[in-house]
Amino acid sequence: MNENPSPTASEFATAEEAEAYDRWFRAKVQRSLDDQRPSAPHEDVMAALRKIIETKRDTNASDPMAN
C-alpha cells in the first residue's frame, strides 16, 4: 500500500464516477447547511459517546465470550 498517494491520481475509475461523487457530496453538504435543527455542542456529543463506550466496555467485561 502506498503511504503517500499521488495528488494527481484519482480514486475513481472514470471521470463520470468522480463527477457523480462530487454531485452527491455537494448535495449532502448543502442539505447539512440547510438543516434548521439546532446543533449540539461538541462537548455534549463527546460526553454522550463516552457514556455509550463505557456502558459497552462494562457489558463486555462481564461477558466471557466477548474476548
KEGU-87485 format. One record per residue: x, z, y of N, C-alpha, C in turn; residue in one letter. Coordinates in Angstrom, 2 decimals. Last residue first. Example, Ala and Ser with C-alpha at 12.3 -4.5 7.8 and 13.67 -1.06 7.14 Angstrom:
+---------+---------+---------+---------+---------+---------+---------+---------+---------+------+
!      nX !      nZ !      nY !     caX !     caZ !     caY !      cX !      cZ !      cY ! rest !
+---------+---------+---------+---------+---------+---------+---------+---------+---------+------+
!   12.85 !    7.08 !   -2.25 !   13.67 !    7.14 !   -1.06 !   12.90 !    7.87 !    0.03 !    s !
!   13.19 !    7.80 !   -5.69 !   12.30 !    7.80 !   -4.50 !   13.20 !    7.80 !   -3.30 !    a !
+---------+---------+---------+---------+---------+---------+---------+---------+---------+------+
REM end
This chain:
+---------+---------+---------+---------+---------+---------+---------+---------+---------+------+
!      nX !      nZ !      nY !     caX !     caZ !     caY !      cX !      cZ !      cY ! rest !
+---------+---------+---------+---------+---------+---------+---------+---------+---------+------+
!  -14.29 !   24.42 !  -11.63 !  -12.89 !   24.02 !  -11.55 !  -12.53 !   23.18 !  -12.66 !    n !
!  -16.90 !   24.99 !  -12.28 !  -16.65 !   24.28 !  -11.02 !  -15.21 !   23.82 !  -10.92 !    a !
!  -17.44 !   26.58 !  -14.42 !  -17.37 !   25.15 !  -14.68 !  -17.00 !   24.35 !  -13.43 !    m !
!  -17.77 !   29.16 !  -13.47 !  -16.56 !   28.87 !  -14.25 !  -16.40 !   27.37 !  -14.54 !    p !
!  -18.75 !   30.07 !  -10.37 !  -19.11 !   29.11 !  -11.40 !  -17.87 !   28.73 !  -12.21 !    d !
!  -17.97 !   31.55 !   -8.23 !  -18.63 !   32.27 !   -9.31 !  -19.02 !   31.37 !  -10.47 !    s !
!  -16.93 !   29.63 !   -6.57 !  -16.04 !   30.68 !   -7.05 !  -16.65 !   31.44 !   -8.22 !    a !
!  -19.12 !   28.12 !   -5.79 !  -18.19 !   27.55 !   -6.76 !  -17.25 !   28.60 !   -7.33 !    n !
!  -20.28 !   29.88 !   -3.92 !  -21.04 !   29.46 !   -5.09 !  -20.11 !   28.95 !   -6.18 !    t !
!  -18.23 !   30.02 !   -2.01 !  -18.68 !   31.23 !   -2.70 !  -19.43 !   30.89 !   -3.98 !    d !
!  -18.16 !   27.32 !   -1.21 !  -16.96 !   27.94 !   -1.78 !  -17.34 !   29.19 !   -2.57 !    r !
!  -20.72 !   27.04 !   -0.13 !  -20.33 !   26.24 !   -1.30 !  -19.13 !   26.87 !   -2.00 !    k !
!  -20.47 !   28.84 !    2.00 !  -21.52 !   29.03 !    1.00 !  -21.18 !   28.27 !   -0.27 !    t !
!  -18.37 !   27.64 !    3.42 !  -18.19 !   28.97 !    2.84 !  -19.23 !   29.26 !    1.77 !    e !
!  -19.64 !   25.26 !    4.20 !  -18.44 !   25.22 !    3.36 !  -18.23 !   26.57 !    2.68 !    i !
!  -21.69 !   26.25 !    5.85 !  -22.02 !   25.47 !    4.65 !  -20.84 !   25.46 !    3.69 !    i !
!  -20.14 !   27.45 !    7.85 !  -21.06 !   28.26 !    7.06 !  -21.43 !   27.55 !    5.77 !    k !
!  -18.87 !   25.22 !    8.91 !  -18.06 !   26.28 !    8.28 !  -18.93 !   27.16 !    7.39 !    r !
!  -21.10 !   23.91 !   10.00 !  -20.37 !   23.31 !    8.88 !  -19.51 !   24.34 !    8.16 !    l !
!  -21.77 !   25.68 !   12.07 !  -22.74 !   25.39 !   11.01 !  -22.04 !   24.81 !    9.79 !    a !
!  -19.44 !   25.49 !   13.61 !  -19.84 !   26.78 !   13.05 !  -20.83 !   26.58 !   11.90 !    a !
!  -19.52 !   22.78 !   14.36 !  -18.44 !   23.26 !   13.51 !  -18.78 !   24.61 !   12.88 !    m !
!  -21.80 !   22.80 !   16.00 !  -21.76 !   21.96 !   14.79 !  -20.69 !   22.48 !   13.83 !    v !
!  -20.96 !   24.51 !   18.03 !  -22.14 !   24.84 !   17.23 !  -22.14 !   24.06 !   15.91 !    d !
!  -18.76 !   23.14 !   19.10 !  -18.57 !   24.47 !   18.52 !  -19.74 !   24.86 !   17.62 !    e !
!  -19.96 !   20.82 !   20.15 !  -19.02 !   20.73 !   19.04 !  -18.87 !   22.08 !   18.33 !    h !
!  -23.43 !   20.96 !   20.96 !  -22.04 !   21.27 !   21.28 !  -21.17 !   21.29 !   20.02 !    p !
!  -25.54 !   18.20 !   20.45 !  -25.17 !   19.55 !   20.03 !  -23.72 !   19.80 !   20.40 !    a !
!  -27.74 !   16.48 !   22.75 !  -26.56 !   16.55 !   21.88 !  -26.27 !   18.00 !   21.54 !    s !
!  -31.21 !   15.70 !   22.61 !  -30.10 !   16.46 !   23.18 !  -28.93 !   16.51 !   22.20 !    p !
!  -32.29 !   12.27 !   22.33 !  -32.24 !   13.64 !   21.81 !  -31.06 !   14.39 !   22.43 !    r !
!  -32.20 !    9.66 !   23.09 !  -32.56 !   10.64 !   24.11 !  -32.53 !   12.09 !   23.62 !    q !
!  -30.04 !    7.04 !   22.48 !  -30.72 !    8.19 !   21.87 !  -30.95 !    9.27 !   22.93 !    d !
!  -28.40 !    5.10 !   23.52 !  -29.80 !    5.11 !   23.96 !  -30.58 !    6.32 !   23.44 !    d !
!  -26.03 !    5.50 !   22.15 !  -26.04 !    5.70 !   23.59 !  -27.47 !    5.82 !   24.13 !    l !
!  -26.91 !    4.78 !   19.58 !  -26.45 !    6.14 !   19.85 !  -26.48 !    6.44 !   21.34 !    s !
!  -27.45 !    2.09 !   19.94 !  -28.54 !    2.99 !   19.54 !  -28.15 !    4.44 !   19.82 !    r !
!  -24.84 !    1.21 !   20.55 !  -25.87 !    1.15 !   21.58 !  -27.05 !    2.06 !   21.24 !    q !
!  -23.58 !    1.59 !   18.07 !  -23.11 !    2.33 !   19.23 !  -24.19 !    2.35 !   20.31 !    v !
!  -25.04 !   -0.29 !   16.56 !  -25.04 !    1.13 !   16.18 !  -24.61 !    2.00 !   17.36 !    k !
!  -24.35 !   -2.65 !   17.84 !  -25.76 !   -2.22 !   17.83 !  -25.86 !   -0.73 !   17.50 !    a !
!  -21.61 !   -2.75 !   17.29 !  -22.06 !   -2.65 !   18.67 !  -23.51 !   -2.18 !   18.76 !    r !
!  -21.72 !   -3.01 !   14.47 !  -21.08 !   -1.86 !   15.09 !  -21.56 !   -1.66 !   16.52 !    f !
!  -23.01 !   -5.50 !   14.14 !  -23.58 !   -4.28 !   13.56 !  -23.03 !   -3.05 !   14.28 !    w !
!  -21.18 !   -7.20 !   15.46 !  -22.57 !   -7.10 !   15.93 !  -23.21 !   -5.81 !   15.43 !    r !
!  -18.91 !   -6.78 !   13.82 !  -18.86 !   -6.47 !   15.24 !  -20.26 !   -6.32 !   15.81 !    d !
!  -19.83 !   -7.78 !   11.38 !  -19.49 !   -6.37 !   11.50 !  -19.48 !   -5.95 !   12.97 !    y !
!  -20.11 !  -10.46 !   12.09 !  -21.28 !   -9.71 !   11.64 !  -21.02 !   -8.20 !   11.75 !    a !
!  -17.45 !  -11.10 !   12.68 !  -18.45 !  -11.18 !   13.73 !  -19.70 !  -10.39 !   13.36 !    e !
!  -16.29 !  -10.79 !   10.14 !  -15.80 !   -9.99 !   11.27 !  -16.83 !   -9.97 !   12.39 !    a !
!  -17.67 !  -12.75 !    8.71 !  -17.78 !  -11.34 !    8.32 !  -17.36 !  -10.43 !    9.47 !    e !
!  -16.78 !  -15.03 !   10.09 !  -18.21 !  -14.71 !   10.09 !  -18.43 !  -13.24 !    9.70 !    e !
!  -14.12 !  -15.13 !    9.47 !  -14.48 !  -14.83 !   10.86 !  -15.95 !  -14.44 !   10.95 !    a !
!  -13.51 !  -13.51 !    6.29 !  -13.84 !  -14.66 !    7.13 !  -14.16 !  -14.20 !    8.55 !    t !
!  -12.60 !  -11.13 !    5.23 !  -12.23 !  -12.37 !    4.57 !  -12.48 !  -13.59 !    5.46 !    a !
!  -11.22 !   -8.52 !    7.23 !  -12.36 !   -9.31 !    6.80 !  -11.89 !  -10.64 !    6.23 !    f !
!   -9.13 !   -7.32 !    8.35 !   -9.55 !   -6.76 !    7.08 !  -10.74 !   -7.53 !    6.51 !    e !
!   -6.59 !   -9.35 !    9.81 !   -7.97 !   -8.90 !    9.77 !   -8.28 !   -8.33 !    8.40 !    s !
!   -3.55 !   -8.86 !   11.57 !   -4.24 !   -9.18 !   10.32 !   -5.65 !   -8.61 !   10.35 !    a !
!   -2.28 !   -7.92 !   13.79 !   -2.94 !   -9.22 !   13.91 !   -3.68 !   -9.61 !   12.65 !    t !
!   -1.03 !   -5.60 !   13.14 !   -2.10 !   -5.53 !   14.12 !   -2.84 !   -6.85 !   14.30 !    p !
!   -0.41 !   -4.94 !    9.73 !   -0.17 !   -5.82 !   10.86 !   -1.33 !   -5.72 !   11.85 !    s !
!   -0.11 !   -1.51 !    8.69 !   -0.70 !   -2.85 !    8.61 !   -0.44 !   -3.65 !    9.88 !    p !
!    1.94 !    0.51 !    7.46 !    1.80 !    0.00 !    8.82 !    1.22 !   -1.41 !    8.77 !    n !
!    1.90 !    0.96 !    4.74 !    1.58 !    2.08 !    5.63 !    1.38 !    1.64 !    7.07 !    e !
!    0.57 !   -0.87 !    2.16 !    1.36 !   -0.99 !    3.38 !    0.95 !    0.11 !    4.35 !    n !
!    0.84 !    0.00 !   -1.17 !    0.00 !    0.00 !    0.00 !    0.88 !    0.00 !    1.24 !    m !
+---------+---------+---------+---------+---------+---------+---------+---------+---------+------+
REM end
